Amino acid sequence: KNHEQTSLLPLDNVAKGVEPKKEIPLQKQAKGFLGRAADLIQLRPQHQQLRHIFHMLFGGCLVFDTYDNGLEYRRVALEQSVKVPLIVTMDGERLETTGIVYAGRTKQRSKF
């Protein structure tokens, strides 16, 4: 048999944490920084109280306009011993906290 698995996040079981500051470390060196992923999600006014859920799901993920700008920020941050979270770009590249870079597209499409 082919089993599928589903993950659920009951909203009433999620503890409300403290939202991170809008500013990031080394903000002045962050050319092309667009914001934290959770803050870039547009929510209707009646759903603003759910913003902490997105901060929990996306962590400190930073969004940059280009790969080069994200990579440069990562380089400067590491030189100054600043912890670097996941960085993503508008084109879909991912610079993991470990330094692994994911780029390109997969041929498989989502079922959703």
The first five atom37 places (N, CA, C, CB, O) and aatype in JSON, in Angstrom:
{
  "aatype": [11, 2, 8, 6, 5, 16, 15, 10, 10, 14, 10, 3, 2, 19, 0, 11, 7, 19, 6, 14, 11, 11, 6, 9, 14, 10, 5, 11, 5, 0, 11, 7, 13, 10, 7, 1, 0, 0, 3, 10, 9, 5, 10, 1, 14, 5, 8, 5, 5, 10, 1, 8, 9, 13, 8, 12, 10, 13, 7, 7, 4, 10, 19, 13, 3, 16, 18, 3, 2, 7, 10, 6, 18, 1, 1, 19, 0, 10, 6, 5, 15, 19, 11, 19, 14, 10, 9, 19, 16, 12, 3, 7, 6, 1, 10, 6, 16, 16, 7, 9, 19, 18, 0, 7, 1, 16, 11, 5, 1, 15, 11, 13],
  "atom_mask": [
    [1, 1, 1, 1, 1],
    [1, 1, 1, 1, 1],
    [1, 1, 1, 1, 1],
    [1, 1, 1, 1, 1],
    [1, 1, 1, 1, 1],
    [1, 1, 1, 1, 1],
    [1, 1, 1, 1, 1],
    [1, 1, 1, 1, 1],
    [1, 1, 1, 1, 1],
    [1, 1, 1, 1, 1],
    [1, 1, 1, 1, 1],
    [1, 1, 1, 1, 1],
    [1, 1, 1, 1, 1],
    [1, 1, 1, 1, 1],
    [1, 1, 1, 1, 1],
    [1, 1, 1, 1, 1],
    [1, 1, 1, 0, 1],
    [1, 1, 1, 1, 1],
    [1, 1, 1, 1, 1],
    [1, 1, 1, 1, 1],
    [1, 1, 1, 1, 1],
    [1, 1, 1, 1, 1],
    [1, 1, 1, 1, 1],
    [1, 1, 1, 1, 1],
    [1, 1, 1, 1, 1],
    [1, 1, 1, 1, 1],
    [1, 1, 1, 1, 1],
    [1, 1, 1, 1, 1],
    [1, 1, 1, 1, 1],
    [1, 1, 1, 1, 1],
    [1, 1, 1, 1, 1],
    [1, 1, 1, 0, 1],
    [1, 1, 1, 1, 1],
    [1, 1, 1, 1, 1],
    [1, 1, 1, 0, 1],
    [1, 1, 1, 1, 1],
    [1, 1, 1, 1, 1],
    [1, 1, 1, 1, 1],
    [1, 1, 1, 1, 1],
    [1, 1, 1, 1, 1],
    [1, 1, 1, 1, 1],
    [1, 1, 1, 1, 1],
    [1, 1, 1, 1, 1],
    [1, 1, 1, 1, 1],
    [1, 1, 1, 1, 1],
    [1, 1, 1, 1, 1],
    [1, 1, 1, 1, 1],
    [1, 1, 1, 1, 1],
    [1, 1, 1, 1, 1],
    [1, 1, 1, 1, 1],
    [1, 1, 1, 1, 1],
    [1, 1, 1, 1, 1],
    [1, 1, 1, 1, 1],
    [1, 1, 1, 1, 1],
    [1, 1, 1, 1, 1],
    [1, 1, 1, 1, 1],
    [1, 1, 1, 1, 1],
    [1, 1, 1, 1, 1],
    [1, 1, 1, 0, 1],
    [1, 1, 1, 0, 1],
    [1, 1, 1, 1, 1],
    [1, 1, 1, 1, 1],
    [1, 1, 1, 1, 1],
    [1, 1, 1, 1, 1],
    [1, 1, 1, 1, 1],
    [1, 1, 1, 1, 1],
    [1, 1, 1, 1, 1],
    [1, 1, 1, 1, 1],
    [1, 1, 1, 1, 1],
    [1, 1, 1, 0, 1],
    [1, 1, 1, 1, 1],
    [1, 1, 1, 1, 1],
    [1, 1, 1, 1, 1],
    [1, 1, 1, 1, 1],
    [1, 1, 1, 1, 1],
    [1, 1, 1, 1, 1],
    [1, 1, 1, 1, 1],
    [1, 1, 1, 1, 1],
    [1, 1, 1, 1, 1],
    [1, 1, 1, 1, 1],
    [1, 1, 1, 1, 1],
    [1, 1, 1, 1, 1],
    [1, 1, 1, 1, 1],
    [1, 1, 1, 1, 1],
    [1, 1, 1, 1, 1],
    [1, 1, 1, 1, 1],
    [1, 1, 1, 1, 1],
    [1, 1, 1, 1, 1],
    [1, 1, 1, 1, 1],
    [1, 1, 1, 1, 1],
    [1, 1, 1, 1, 1],
    [1, 1, 1, 0, 1],
    [1, 1, 1, 1, 1],
    [1, 1, 1, 1, 1],
    [1, 1, 1, 1, 1],
    [1, 1, 1, 1, 1],
    [1, 1, 1, 1, 1],
    [1, 1, 1, 1, 1],
    [1, 1, 1, 0, 1],
    [1, 1, 1, 1, 1],
    [1, 1, 1, 1, 1],
    [1, 1, 1, 1, 1],
    [1, 1, 1, 1, 1],
    [1, 1, 1, 0, 1],
    [1, 1, 1, 1, 1],
    [1, 1, 1, 1, 1],
    [1, 1, 1, 1, 1],
    [1, 1, 1, 1, 1],
    [1, 1, 1, 1, 1],
    [1, 1, 1, 1, 1],
    [1, 1, 1, 1, 1],
    [1, 1, 1, 1, 1]
  ],
  "atom_positions": [
    [[0.82, -1.18, 0.0], [0.0, 0.0, 0.0], [0.87, 1.25, 0.0], [-0.94, -0.01, 1.2], [1.99, 1.25, 0.52]],
    [[0.35, 2.3, -0.58], [1.03, 3.59, -0.61], [0.41, 4.49, 0.46], [0.93, 4.24, -2.03], [-0.72, 4.94, 0.32]],
    [[1.15, 4.75, 1.52], [0.64, 5.56, 2.62], [1.1, 6.99, 2.47], [1.09, 4.98, 3.98], [2.26, 7.26, 2.14]],
    [[0.19, 7.91, 2.73], [0.54, 9.32, 2.73], [0.43, 9.83, 4.15], [-0.36, 10.13, 1.77], [-0.37, 9.34, 4.94]],
    [[1.24, 10.82, 4.47], [1.26, 11.37, 5.81], [0.91, 12.84, 5.74], [2.62, 11.16, 6.48], [1.28, 13.54, 4.8]],
    [[0.19, 13.3, 6.74], [-0.19, 14.7, 6.83], [0.26, 15.24, 8.18], [-1.72, 14.88, 6.64], [0.14, 14.56, 9.2]],
    [[0.77, 16.44, 8.17], [1.14, 17.11, 9.43], [0.16, 18.23, 9.68], [2.6, 17.66, 9.37], [-0.23, 18.96, 8.77]],
    [[-0.24, 18.36, 10.92], [-1.19, 19.41, 11.31], [-0.56, 20.28, 12.38], [-2.51, 18.8, 11.82], [0.27, 19.83, 13.16]],
    [[-0.96, 21.53, 12.4], [-0.51, 22.45, 13.43], [-1.75, 23.09, 14.06], [0.45, 23.54, 12.84], [-2.24, 24.12, 13.59]],
    [[-2.27, 22.47, 15.13], [-3.44, 23.05, 15.78], [-3.09, 24.42, 16.36], [-3.98, 22.11, 16.9], [-2.21, 24.52, 17.22]],
    [[-3.75, 25.45, 15.89], [-3.4, 26.82, 16.27], [-3.58, 27.09, 17.75], [-4.23, 27.79, 15.49], [-2.89, 27.94, 18.31]],
    [[-4.48, 26.37, 18.4], [-4.68, 26.59, 19.82], [-3.6, 25.93, 20.68], [-6.03, 26.09, 20.24], [-3.56, 26.13, 21.89]],
    [[-2.71, 25.14, 20.05], [-1.6, 24.5, 20.77], [-0.28, 25.23, 20.6], [-1.44, 23.07, 20.31], [0.74, 24.8, 21.14]],
    [[-0.28, 26.33, 19.87], [0.96, 27.05, 19.59], [1.12, 28.18, 20.59], [0.97, 27.59, 18.15], [0.27, 29.06, 20.7]],
    [[2.23, 28.14, 21.31], [2.52, 29.21, 22.27], [2.94, 30.47, 21.52], [3.62, 28.77, 23.27], [3.71, 30.4, 20.56]],
    [[2.44, 31.59, 21.96], [2.8, 32.85, 21.33], [4.15, 33.28, 21.85], [1.72, 33.94, 21.58], [4.33, 33.52, 23.05]],
    [[5.1, 33.38, 20.95], [6.45, 33.81, 21.32], [6.63, 35.29, 21.05], [0.0, 0.0, 0.0], [5.7, 35.99, 20.66]],
    [[7.82, 35.74, 21.26], [8.15, 37.14, 20.99], [8.6, 37.25, 19.54], [9.27, 37.66, 21.96], [9.47, 36.51, 19.09]],
    [[7.98, 38.17, 18.81], [8.38, 38.36, 17.42], [9.75, 39.0, 17.37], [7.34, 39.22, 16.65], [10.06, 39.87, 18.18]],
    [[10.58, 38.58, 16.41], [11.92, 39.16, 16.3], [11.87, 40.62, 15.87], [12.77, 38.35, 15.32], [10.87, 41.08, 15.31]],
    [[12.95, 41.32, 16.12], [13.05, 42.72, 15.69], [13.02, 42.77, 14.18], [14.35, 43.38, 16.24], [13.45, 41.84, 13.51]],
    [[12.5, 43.87, 13.64], [12.47, 44.03, 12.18], [13.88, 44.18, 11.63], [11.62, 45.26, 11.79], [14.19, 43.71, 10.54]],
    [[14.75, 44.84, 12.4], [16.12, 45.05, 11.96], [16.93, 43.78, 12.21], [16.76, 46.27, 12.69], [16.71, 43.07, 13.19]],
    [[17.87, 43.51, 11.33], [18.72, 42.34, 11.47], [20.13, 42.78, 11.8], [18.69, 41.47, 10.18], [20.48, 43.94, 11.57]],
    [[20.96, 41.88, 12.33], [22.36, 42.24, 12.56], [23.02, 42.67, 11.24], [23.13, 41.06, 13.19], [22.74, 42.11, 10.19]],
    [[23.87, 43.65, 11.32], [24.6, 44.16, 10.14], [23.64, 44.68, 9.07], [25.48, 43.06, 9.54], [23.9, 44.52, 7.88]],
    [[22.56, 45.29, 9.48], [21.52, 45.79, 8.56], [22.13, 46.69, 7.46], [20.45, 46.58, 9.34], [21.7, 46.61, 6.31]],
    [[23.1, 47.52, 7.81], [23.69, 48.45, 6.83], [24.45, 47.72, 5.73], [24.62, 49.43, 7.54], [24.59, 48.24, 4.62]],
    [[24.95, 46.52, 6.02], [25.67, 45.73, 5.01], [24.75, 44.77, 4.26], [26.79, 44.94, 5.67], [25.22, 43.98, 3.44]],
    [[23.47, 44.85, 4.52], [22.51, 43.89, 3.94], [21.9, 44.45, 2.66], [21.4, 43.56, 4.97], [20.69, 44.68, 2.59]],
    [[22.72, 44.66, 1.66], [22.22, 45.16, 0.37], [21.22, 44.15, -0.2], [23.4, 45.4, -0.62], [21.5, 42.95, -0.25]],
    [[20.07, 44.64, -0.64], [19.07, 43.77, -1.25], [18.21, 43.01, -0.26], [0.0, 0.0, 0.0], [17.43, 42.15, -0.67]],
    [[18.33, 43.32, 1.03], [17.53, 42.64, 2.05], [16.09, 43.12, 1.94], [18.09, 42.9, 3.48], [15.82, 44.32, 2.01]],
    [[15.15, 42.18, 1.78], [13.74, 42.52, 1.61], [12.94, 42.38, 2.9], [13.13, 41.66, 0.53], [11.88, 42.99, 3.04]],
    [[13.43, 41.57, 3.82], [12.74, 41.39, 5.09], [12.8, 39.94, 5.55], [0.0, 0.0, 0.0], [13.35, 39.08, 4.87]],
    [[12.24, 39.71, 6.72], [12.11, 38.34, 7.22], [10.93, 37.71, 6.49], [11.92, 38.3, 8.8], [9.92, 38.37, 6.24]],
    [[11.04, 36.44, 6.16], [10.0, 35.76, 5.39], [8.63, 35.92, 6.05], [10.33, 34.28, 5.23], [7.64, 36.19, 5.37]],
    [[8.57, 35.75, 7.35], [7.28, 35.83, 8.06], [6.67, 37.22, 7.98], [7.45, 35.43, 9.52], [5.45, 37.36, 7.97]],
    [[7.51, 38.25, 7.92], [7.0, 39.62, 7.85], [6.55, 40.01, 6.44], [8.06, 40.58, 8.33], [5.81, 40.97, 6.28]],
    [[6.99, 39.27, 5.45], [6.62, 39.58, 4.07], [5.27, 38.99, 3.67], [7.69, 39.08, 3.12], [4.73, 39.32, 2.61]],
    [[4.74, 38.14, 4.5], [3.43, 37.54, 4.23], [2.36, 38.57, 4.56], [3.23, 36.24, 5.05], [2.32, 39.12, 5.66]],
    [[1.49, 38.8, 3.6], [0.4, 39.76, 3.82], [-0.79, 39.04, 4.45], [-0.01, 40.45, 2.49], [-1.32, 38.08, 3.9]],
    [[-1.18, 39.55, 5.61], [-2.32, 38.99, 6.32], [-3.44, 40.02, 6.38], [-1.93, 38.52, 7.73], [-3.18, 41.22, 6.49]],
    [[-4.66, 39.54, 6.33], [-5.8, 40.44, 6.51], [-5.77, 40.95, 7.95], [-7.16, 39.71, 6.2], [-5.25, 40.28, 8.84]],
    [[-6.33, 42.13, 8.18], [-6.32, 42.68, 9.55], [-6.86, 41.71, 10.6], [-7.13, 43.96, 9.59], [-6.34, 41.66, 11.71]],
    [[-7.89, 40.97, 10.27], [-8.48, 40.06, 11.26], [-7.59, 38.84, 11.54], [-9.84, 39.59, 10.78], [-7.87, 38.07, 12.46]],
    [[-6.53, 38.66, 10.74], [-5.63, 37.52, 10.94], [-4.25, 37.93, 11.46], [-5.47, 36.77, 9.65], [-3.37, 37.07, 11.6]],
    [[-4.04, 39.19, 11.76], [-2.73, 39.66, 12.22], [-2.27, 38.95, 13.49], [-2.78, 41.16, 12.47], [-1.07, 38.79, 13.71]],
    [[-3.2, 38.52, 14.32], [-2.83, 37.83, 15.56], [-2.16, 36.49, 15.29], [-4.06, 37.64, 16.43], [-1.64, 35.87, 16.21]],
    [[-2.18, 36.03, 14.03], [-1.54, 34.75, 13.67], [-0.1, 34.92, 13.18], [-2.36, 34.06, 12.6], [0.55, 33.94, 12.84]],
    [[0.39, 36.15, 13.13], [1.73, 36.41, 12.61], [2.78, 35.57, 13.33], [2.07, 37.9, 12.74], [3.73, 35.1, 12.7]],
    [[2.62, 35.37, 14.64], [3.62, 34.6, 15.39], [3.72, 33.15, 14.88], [3.26, 34.59, 16.89], [4.77, 32.52, 15.01]],
    [[2.65, 32.64, 14.31], [2.69, 31.28, 13.73], [3.7, 31.24, 12.58], [1.27, 30.85, 13.23], [4.48, 30.29, 12.47]],
    [[3.68, 32.26, 11.74], [4.6, 32.29, 10.6], [6.04, 32.49, 11.06], [4.2, 33.4, 9.63], [6.96, 31.96, 10.45]],
    [[6.23, 33.27, 12.12], [7.59, 33.41, 12.67], [8.08, 32.06, 13.19], [7.62, 34.47, 13.8], [9.26, 31.74, 13.05]],
    [[7.2, 31.29, 13.79], [7.58, 29.98, 14.28], [7.93, 29.04, 13.12], [6.46, 29.39, 15.15], [8.92, 28.32, 13.17]],
    [[7.1, 29.06, 12.07], [7.3, 28.16, 10.93], [8.54, 28.51, 10.11], [6.09, 28.18, 10.05], [9.28, 27.62, 9.69]],
    [[8.76, 29.81, 9.89], [9.88, 30.25, 9.05], [11.14, 30.57, 9.83], [9.47, 31.46, 8.26], [12.2, 30.79, 9.25]],
    [[11.04, 30.58, 11.15], [12.22, 30.91, 11.96], [12.72, 32.3, 11.6], [0.0, 0.0, 0.0], [11.92, 33.21, 11.38]],
    [[14.0, 32.47, 11.55], [14.59, 33.77, 11.23], [14.9, 33.92, 9.76], [0.0, 0.0, 0.0], [15.73, 34.76, 9.4]],
    [[14.27, 33.15, 8.9], [14.57, 33.14, 7.46], [14.58, 34.56, 6.89], [13.55, 32.28, 6.71], [13.62, 35.31, 7.05]],
    [[15.7, 34.91, 6.23], [15.86, 36.23, 5.62], [15.66, 36.13, 4.11], [17.26, 36.81, 5.94], [16.07, 35.15, 3.49]],
    [[15.03, 37.14, 3.53], [14.78, 37.15, 2.09], [15.6, 38.28, 1.47], [13.25, 37.33, 1.79], [15.53, 39.43, 1.89]],
    [[16.37, 37.91, 0.45], [17.16, 38.88, -0.32], [16.68, 38.88, -1.76], [18.68, 38.55, -0.24], [16.1, 37.92, -2.25]],
    [[16.95, 39.98, -2.44], [16.5, 40.09, -3.83], [17.28, 39.17, -4.77], [16.63, 41.52, -4.3], [16.7, 38.63, -5.7]],
    [[18.57, 39.0, -4.53], [19.39, 38.16, -5.41], [20.28, 37.23, -4.6], [20.24, 39.04, -6.35], [20.53, 37.45, -3.42]],
    [[20.75, 36.21, -5.25], [21.69, 35.26, -4.65], [22.97, 35.98, -4.24], [22.0, 34.11, -5.64], [23.47, 35.78, -3.14]],
    [[23.5, 36.82, -5.14], [24.76, 37.51, -4.84], [24.65, 38.37, -3.59], [25.17, 38.37, -6.03], [25.58, 38.4, -2.78]],
    [[23.54, 39.08, -3.43], [23.36, 39.92, -2.24], [23.23, 39.07, -0.98], [22.13, 40.81, -2.41], [23.78, 39.42, 0.07]],
    [[22.5, 37.97, -1.06], [22.37, 37.08, 0.09], [23.7, 36.46, 0.47], [0.0, 0.0, 0.0], [24.03, 36.36, 1.65]],
    [[24.47, 36.04, -0.54], [25.78, 35.44, -0.3], [26.74, 36.45, 0.31], [26.35, 34.87, -1.6], [27.52, 36.11, 1.21]],
    [[26.7, 37.68, -0.16], [27.58, 38.72, 0.38], [27.22, 39.01, 1.84], [27.47, 40.0, -0.46], [28.12, 39.16, 2.67]],
    [[25.94, 39.08, 2.15], [25.54, 39.29, 3.53], [26.05, 38.15, 4.4], [24.0, 39.41, 3.65], [26.58, 38.37, 5.49]],
    [[25.88, 36.93, 3.92], [26.35, 35.76, 4.67], [27.84, 35.84, 4.93], [26.02, 34.47, 3.91], [28.3, 35.57, 6.04]],
    [[28.61, 36.21, 3.9], [30.08, 36.31, 4.03], [30.45, 37.33, 5.1], [30.72, 36.69, 2.67], [31.27, 37.04, 5.98]],
    [[29.87, 38.53, 5.03], [30.17, 39.6, 5.99], [29.77, 39.17, 7.4], [29.45, 40.9, 5.6], [30.52, 39.4, 8.36]],
    [[28.61, 38.57, 7.54], [28.13, 38.13, 8.86], [29.07, 37.09, 9.46], [26.71, 37.57, 8.76], [29.41, 37.17, 10.64]],
    [[29.48, 36.12, 8.66], [30.37, 35.08, 9.17], [31.73, 35.64, 9.56], [30.54, 33.98, 8.14], [32.32, 35.2, 10.54]],
    [[32.22, 36.62, 8.79], [33.5, 37.26, 9.12], [33.44, 37.94, 10.49], [33.89, 38.28, 8.05], [34.45, 38.04, 11.18]],
    [[32.25, 38.4, 10.87], [32.08, 39.1, 12.14], [31.45, 38.2, 13.21], [31.22, 40.34, 11.94], [30.97, 38.68, 14.24]],
    [[31.47, 36.9, 12.95], [30.96, 35.89, 13.89], [29.5, 36.09, 14.26], [31.79, 35.89, 15.14], [29.09, 35.84, 15.39]],
    [[28.72, 36.55, 13.29], [27.28, 36.71, 13.48], [26.6, 35.46, 12.95], [26.74, 38.0, 12.76], [26.86, 35.04, 11.83]],
    [[25.72, 34.87, 13.76], [25.0, 33.67, 13.33], [24.1, 34.04, 12.15], [24.16, 33.07, 14.51], [23.37, 35.03, 12.19]],
    [[24.15, 33.22, 11.11], [23.38, 33.5, 9.9], [22.26, 32.47, 9.76], [24.29, 33.48, 8.65], [22.53, 31.27, 9.69]],
    [[21.01, 32.94, 9.72], [19.9, 32.0, 9.52], [19.78, 31.6, 8.05], [18.57, 32.63, 10.02], [20.59, 32.01, 7.21]],
    [[18.77, 30.82, 7.75], [18.47, 30.47, 6.37], [18.25, 31.75, 5.57], [17.22, 29.54, 6.28], [17.57, 32.67, 6.02]],
    [[18.83, 31.81, 4.37], [18.63, 32.93, 3.46], [17.98, 32.38, 2.19], [19.99, 33.67, 3.13], [18.44, 31.38, 1.65]],
    [[16.94, 33.03, 1.74], [16.31, 32.66, 0.47], [16.27, 33.89, -0.43], [14.87, 32.09, 0.7], [16.35, 35.03, 0.04]],
    [[16.14, 33.64, -1.73], [16.05, 34.75, -2.69], [14.71, 34.71, -3.39], [17.21, 34.68, -3.71], [13.97, 33.73, -3.3]],
    [[14.41, 35.76, -4.08], [13.16, 35.85, -4.83], [13.12, 34.85, -5.99], [12.96, 37.26, -5.36], [12.04, 34.53, -6.5]],
    [[14.28, 34.35, -6.4], [14.33, 33.34, -7.47], [14.28, 31.92, -6.93], [15.58, 33.53, -8.29], [14.28, 30.96, -7.71]],
    [[14.23, 31.77, -5.61], [14.09, 30.44, -5.03], [15.37, 29.79, -4.55], [0.0, 0.0, 0.0], [15.33, 28.66, -4.07]],
    [[16.52, 30.47, -4.68], [17.75, 29.88, -4.15], [17.7, 29.9, -2.63], [19.0, 30.63, -4.66], [17.11, 30.8, -2.02]],
    [[18.33, 28.88, -2.02], [18.39, 28.79, -0.56], [19.83, 28.66, -0.13], [17.56, 27.61, -0.03], [20.56, 27.81, -0.64]],
    [[20.25, 29.49, 0.79], [21.56, 29.38, 1.42], [21.3, 28.92, 2.85], [22.37, 30.76, 1.38], [20.9, 29.7, 3.71]],
    [[21.54, 27.65, 3.08], [21.25, 27.06, 4.39], [22.22, 27.59, 5.44], [21.31, 25.53, 4.33], [23.29, 28.1, 5.11]],
    [[21.85, 27.45, 6.71], [22.72, 27.89, 7.79], [24.05, 27.12, 7.77], [22.03, 27.7, 9.14], [25.06, 27.62, 8.26]],
    [[24.04, 25.93, 7.21], [25.24, 25.11, 7.12], [26.17, 25.55, 5.99], [24.87, 23.66, 6.91], [27.33, 25.13, 5.94]],
    [[25.69, 26.4, 5.1], [26.48, 26.83, 3.95], [26.08, 26.12, 2.66], [0.0, 0.0, 0.0], [26.53, 26.5, 1.58]],
    [[25.25, 25.1, 2.76], [24.78, 24.4, 1.57], [23.88, 25.33, 0.77], [24.03, 23.08, 1.94], [23.04, 26.04, 1.34]],
    [[24.05, 25.33, -0.55], [23.24, 26.17, -1.43], [22.36, 25.28, -2.29], [24.14, 27.09, -2.32], [22.84, 24.32, -2.9]],
    [[21.08, 25.61, -2.34], [20.14, 24.92, -3.21], [19.68, 25.91, -4.26], [18.93, 24.33, -2.41], [19.22, 27.01, -3.94]],
    [[19.81, 25.52, -5.52], [19.4, 26.4, -6.61], [18.81, 25.55, -7.72], [20.6, 27.25, -7.13], [18.99, 24.33, -7.74]],
    [[18.11, 26.19, -8.63], [17.51, 25.47, -9.74], [16.11, 25.02, -9.43], [0.0, 0.0, 0.0], [15.55, 25.33, -8.37]],
    [[15.54, 24.29, -10.35], [14.17, 23.83, -10.21], [14.13, 22.32, -10.35], [13.25, 24.49, -11.26], [14.98, 21.71, -11.0]],
    [[13.13, 21.73, -9.72], [12.94, 20.3, -9.87], [11.86, 20.07, -10.93], [12.56, 19.64, -8.52], [11.0, 20.93, -11.15]],
    [[11.9, 18.93, -11.56], [10.92, 18.6, -12.58], [9.59, 18.16, -11.97], [11.46, 17.51, -13.48], [8.54, 18.3, -12.59]],
    [[9.66, 17.62, -10.76], [8.45, 17.14, -10.12], [7.61, 18.31, -9.64], [8.78, 16.21, -8.95], [8.11, 19.24, -9.02]],
    [[6.32, 18.25, -9.94], [5.4, 19.3, -9.52], [4.64, 18.84, -8.29], [4.41, 19.68, -10.67], [4.42, 17.65, -8.08]],
    [[4.27, 19.78, -7.5], [3.5, 19.5, -6.3], [2.1, 19.02, -6.68], [3.43, 20.75, -5.39], [1.57, 19.4, -7.72]],
    [[1.52, 18.19, -5.83], [0.17, 17.7, -6.05], [-0.87, 18.75, -5.67], [-0.06, 16.41, -5.26], [-2.05, 18.61, -5.98]],
    [[-0.41, 19.8, -4.99], [-1.37, 20.8, -4.5], [-1.56, 21.82, -5.53], [-0.9, 21.44, -3.2], [-2.33, 22.77, -5.32]]
  ]
}
